[in-house]
Amino acid sequence: MRDVMGVSGPGGATVDTTSDPSAGEVRLPARPESAATVRRLTRDLLRDHWLLPRQLTEDAVQLAAELAANAVQHAGAHSFGLLVRRRRGWIRVEIRDPSRALPCLLPPGRELDLNGRGLFLVDALADRWGVDLLPRGKSTWFELRLSGR
C-alpha cells in the first residue's frame, strides 16, 4: 500500500502515517476530513487486500468513519488512531483517542437530531462493539463476523 500523502497535523506539521492499518496504528489529525482517509484506508484494506465481500466492506467503512467522526467531535485531541485486525472469522476496527470519556449510545427516536446517530449505526450493524480503556485514552471498536453475512 502507498503512504497517506501529505496529511497535515496540528500546527500544519505533516503527520507521518502508514497506509496499512493492519500493520500498526495509523495516526490521523483530528479534523473532519480525516474521516475520508479512514474510509479509504479501510476500504482499500478490506476490499483490495483481504478480498472481503462488498457488503461487509461497506458496513465496515461506514462504521469506521462514524467512530472517527466521534473521535474528532468529542475527544478534544489533536489526533486519533486507526487500527484494523483480522482473525479467524472476524474483523475488528478500532479508533483510538486520548480521551477517557466513554461514548454514549442514545436511545432511538431522535430522528431530527443528527448527533448521536453514529453509535446507533454501530450498534445496529456491528456484531459486537465496545470501548477499552487504555493507559492514555481509549479504543472504541467494532467487530464484524466474516461468515454468515
C-alpha positions in Angstrom: 0.0 0.0 0.0 1.1 3.6 -0.5 1.7 6.1 2.2 -1.0 8.6 3.1 0.0 11.7 1.2 0.7 15.0 3.0 -1.7 14.8 5.9 -1.2 17.9 8.0 -1.5 17.7 11.7 -1.6 20.2 14.5 0.2 23.4 13.6 0.4 22.4 9.9 3.1 19.8 10.5 2.9 16.7 8.3 1.9 13.6 10.2 4.0 10.6 9.5 1.5 7.9 8.6 1.5 4.5 7.1 -1.4 3.4 4.9 -1.8 -0.1 6.3 -3.9 0.0 9.5 -3.5 -3.8 9.8 0.3 -3.4 10.3 0.0 -0.9 13.1 -1.9 2.1 14.3 -2.3 4.9 11.6 -2.3 8.3 13.3 -4.5 11.0 11.7 -5.2 14.6 12.5 -8.5 15.1 14.4 -10.2 17.0 11.6 -13.4 16.2 9.8 -11.6 15.5 6.5 -9.8 12.6 8.2 -13.0 10.6 8.0 -12.5 10.3 4.3 -8.9 8.9 4.9 -10.3 6.4 7.3 -12.9 5.3 4.7 -10.3 5.0 2.0 -7.8 3.1 4.2 -10.5 0.7 5.5 -12.0 0.1 2.0 -8.5 -0.5 0.4 -7.5 -3.0 3.0 -10.8 -5.0 3.2 -11.7 -4.9 -0.5 -8.4 -4.9 -2.3 -6.1 -6.8 0.1 -8.3 -9.1 2.1 -10.9 -9.5 -0.7 -13.8 -9.4 1.6 -17.4 -9.2 0.4 -18.7 -5.9 -0.8 -21.5 -5.5 1.8 -19.2 -6.4 4.8 -16.6 -3.9 3.4 -19.2 -1.1 3.0 -20.6 -1.7 6.5 -17.0 -1.6 8.0 -16.2 1.5 6.0 -19.3 3.3 7.2 -18.8 2.3 10.9 -15.1 3.2 10.9 -16.0 6.7 9.6 -18.7 7.1 12.3 -16.2 6.2 15.0 -13.6 8.5 13.5 -16.2 11.3 13.4 -17.0 10.7 17.1 -13.3 10.9 18.0 -12.9 14.2 16.0 -16.0 15.7 17.5 -15.8 14.5 21.1 -12.2 13.6 22.1 -10.8 17.1 22.1 -7.5 15.8 20.8 -5.1 16.8 18.0 -5.1 13.3 16.5 -6.6 9.8 16.7 -5.5 6.4 15.5 -7.0 3.7 13.2 -6.2 0.0 13.6 -7.8 -2.9 11.7 -7.3 -6.5 12.7 -8.4 -9.8 11.1 -8.6 -13.0 13.0 -10.3 -16.3 12.3 -13.9 -15.4 11.4 -13.8 -11.7 12.4 -12.5 -8.3 11.6 -12.0 -5.7 14.3 -11.7 -1.9 13.6 -10.5 0.3 16.4 -10.4 4.1 16.7 -8.1 5.2 19.5 -8.1 8.6 21.1 -6.5 10.1 24.2 -9.9 10.9 25.9 -11.1 8.5 28.6 -14.6 9.8 28.3 -16.9 7.0 27.3 -19.2 7.3 24.3 -23.0 7.2 24.9 -25.5 5.2 22.9 -28.5 7.5 22.7 -32.0 5.9 22.6 -33.7 5.6 19.2 -36.5 8.0 18.3 -34.4 11.2 17.9 -34.8 11.3 14.1 -34.3 15.0 13.7 -31.1 15.1 15.8 -28.1 14.0 13.7 -25.8 14.0 16.7 -25.6 10.6 18.4 -26.6 8.5 15.5 -23.1 7.2 14.8 -23.2 4.8 17.7 -26.8 3.8 16.9 -25.5 2.7 13.5 -22.6 0.9 15.1 -24.9 -0.9 17.5 -27.3 -1.8 14.6 -24.7 -3.1 12.1 -21.8 -4.5 14.1 -21.9 -8.0 15.5 -20.1 -6.7 18.6 -18.7 -3.3 19.7 -17.3 -1.7 22.8 -14.8 0.5 24.5 -11.5 -0.5 26.1 -9.8 2.0 28.4 -6.1 2.3 27.6 -3.3 3.8 29.8 -3.6 7.0 27.8 -7.1 7.2 26.4 -9.5 4.6 24.9 -10.1 2.4 22.0 -13.7 2.4 20.6 -14.1 -0.7 18.4 -16.5 -2.8 16.5 -16.3 -6.4 15.1 -17.9 -7.9 12.1 -18.3 -11.6 11.6 -16.8 -12.8 8.3 -19.0 -15.9 7.9 -22.8 -15.9 7.7 -23.1 -12.4 6.1 
